[in-house]
Amino acid sequence: MSEKKEGSKVWYFADGYLPLKEKNNEINFEGHEAIMILNCNDKSANIKMDIFFEDREPVTDILLVVPARRVKCFRMDRPEEIGGG
């Protein structure tokens, strides 16, 4: 019997709405969209991400790394966190 690995190799997130970027001074909350990836394995996870849009061509082959046994939050409103500038 083969050992089952946790997680999957292909995931789809059908969301990605970026809320207005404004702070509510009363509660110190800033709206944002993020993708959080959990890596339960003992080695870093190299991830390739494609982003599809309603009104333009997709951005493909974005490379992300999540260290071993960590969770990493990639903020979609910060292009530098997802390979953009």
C-alpha positions in Angstrom: 0.0 0.0 0.0 1.4 3.4 -1.0 1.8 6.2 1.6 -0.6 9.1 1.0 1.0 12.5 0.9 -0.9 15.4 2.5 -2.0 18.2 0.1 -2.3 18.2 -3.6 -0.4 19.3 -6.7 -3.2 21.3 -8.3 -5.5 23.7 -6.5 -8.0 26.2 -7.9 -9.1 29.3 -6.0 -12.1 30.9 -7.6 -11.8 34.2 -5.7 -9.6 37.1 -5.8 -11.6 40.3 -5.4 -9.4 43.1 -4.0 -11.4 45.3 -1.7 -10.9 49.1 -1.6 -7.7 50.0 0.0 -8.7 52.2 2.9 -8.2 52.0 6.6 -10.9 52.2 9.2 -9.2 54.2 11.9 -11.7 53.1 14.6 -10.6 49.4 14.3 -7.3 49.7 12.5 -8.3 47.2 9.8 -7.1 47.3 6.2 -9.0 45.2 3.6 -6.9 43.0 1.4 -6.9 39.7 -0.5 -4.3 37.0 0.3 -3.5 33.4 -0.5 -2.2 31.5 2.4 -0.3 28.3 1.8 0.5 25.7 4.4 3.5 23.4 3.9 3.3 20.4 6.2 6.3 18.7 4.7 9.9 18.6 5.8 11.3 20.4 2.8 10.4 23.7 1.1 7.6 23.7 -1.3 8.2 25.3 -4.7 4.9 26.6 -6.1 3.9 27.7 -9.6 0.9 30.0 -9.6 -1.2 31.3 -12.5 -3.6 34.2 -12.1 -6.6 34.5 -14.4 -8.5 37.8 -15.0 -12.0 38.6 -16.2 -10.8 41.4 -18.6 -7.2 40.5 -19.7 -4.8 37.7 -20.4 -3.6 35.6 -17.4 -0.2 36.0 -15.7 1.4 32.6 -15.6 4.3 30.8 -14.0 4.6 32.9 -10.9 7.1 31.1 -8.7 6.5 31.1 -4.9 8.4 29.3 -2.1 6.9 28.2 1.2 9.5 27.0 3.7 9.3 23.6 5.3 6.7 23.2 8.1 5.4 26.8 7.7 2.5 28.8 6.5 3.1 31.7 4.2 0.7 34.5 3.4 1.0 36.1 -0.1 -0.8 39.4 -0.2 -2.4 40.0 -3.6 -2.3 43.8 -3.1 1.5 43.6 -2.9 2.9 42.6 -6.3 6.4 42.3 -4.9 5.2 39.3 -2.9 4.0 37.4 -6.0 6.9 38.1 -8.4 5.8 41.5 -9.6 7.2 44.9 -9.1 
